[in-house]
Amino acid sequence: MKKYDKLLNDLAPKKFGKLGTIWTISLIVIIIIGIIAYIDQLIKGQVVTNMRDYTLWGIYISNFVFFVATSFVGSVTVAVLRLTKNNWRTPVVRIAEIISLAAIVMAGITIMIDMARPDRLLNLFIHARLQSPITWDVIIIPTYIVLSLLLLYFPLLPDFKILKEYFKDKSPKLSKWYGKLSLNWTGSKAQKAIQTKSIQIIALMIIPVGLILQTIDAWLFSTTYRIGWDSTNMGAYFISGAFVAGVGALITVIYVVRRAYKLEHFITDNHFDKLGKFLVLACLTYLYFNINEYLIPTFTASKEEEIHLNTLISGQYAPLFWFVIIGGLIIPIIVLLFKKGRKPLPMFIIGLVVVIASWWKRYLIVTPTLLHPFLPIQGVPESWHHYFPSIHEWLITIATLAMALLIITLLVRYLPIIPIQRTADEQEELLKNTKNAE
């Protein structure tokens, strides 16, 4: 334990301070309000929402796609970094894995919220049809949840053992839980070999599973023959957008954790610089696919598609559309091309704007298309011609976002967010190399 004493003072889980307690209570209150709204929705039915025959998805599916996108970068990027053995990844990978797990769990819950009859959930498994992309989603999301959980859990085993000893006198109950979670880890060569092999296998598995998950979600749209979704561009479009949303979320959470736990010595400006370059690449790629999605069709658009594009570019959705494109992609690219723009505070602001823009981007993908069906909207109430979420939808959606943040908050509270043993090993190796060089 002496080897880890200095690190444990900085990296061992700590109790929430005053701000942390207020933050957690606020999230719980928001979640309770959302649960009350959802119970009312269950009792009264979907009539309390503004979803109707022509807009049957709305904000819930926008939120679902956002969660799936955010989860992608945590697992897939971490898997790539683990396989390529980049040492700079150490302080950020666990935070990325926590975000990924929280997001994909909430994606699964959001789908159930969208169902008018959640009591029929089992029918998706019992009467599944492999011809349906929805069935593919039902299979792939639980698979992704399991792999994300394992990718987070297996590297934690040595740290759980260290924390078991650290909290033995300070908090016996907590020590007991860490002991159970450590699965009798002793650090033997055999255990380390099994752990390393397991992490490599999971990392290899989660990359194709993550790509498949994003592609399936894209296919859910593109196989629905509607203006705005009828595109072979959708798979790559969703994957590139997922990188933007995920990296933005990672930067935002890392900055907050770094400030809250005073981890400036571990999460340095260099990490923000590297993540900033990664975000620039993601934004450039996504901007390219946006050009494919919106600019090219303007030259060949049918009448229906022209109406849809005009609604986005110069119609009722134009302010939101240009905020997403300019604020969520173009400005971040310009700012982050400069080294000063890749400092922690500017990165946090950019990351937060990117996350907000990414959420609204999913709203723009879903809603305008549903309001432009092939058949004219006639013989129905005027309110059906437009869609904006009801108070129930907003409360429930905000509650799901709060729940994702609560999962992240609790995991950050009880897990060592920076790997203790790996950090100690890297410091020891660096010291040896320095002495050898001298």
Buried (B, 14 or more C-beta within 10 A) or exposed (E): EEBBEEBBEBBBBEEBEEEBEEBBEEBEEBBEBBBBBBEBBBEEEBEBBBBBEBBEBBBBBBBBBBBBBBBBBBBBBBBBBBEEEEEEBBBBBBBBBBBBBBBBBBBBBBBEBBBEEEEEEEEBEEEBEEEEBEBBBBBBBEBBBBBBBBBBBBBBBBBBBBBBBBBBEEBEEBBEBBBEBBEEBEEEEEBBEEBEEBBEEBBEBBBEBBBBBBBBBBBBBBEEEBBBBBBEBBBBBBBBBBBBBBBBBBBBBBBBBBBBBEBEEBBBEEBBBBBBEBBBBBBBBBBEBBEBBBEEBEEEBEEBBBBBBBBBBEEEBEEBBBBBBEBBBEBBBEBBEEEEBBBBEBBBBBBBBBBBBBBBBBBBBBBBBBBBBEEEBEEEEEEBEEBEBBEBBBBBBBBBBBBBBBBBBBBBBBBBBBBBBBBBBEEEEEEEEEEEEE
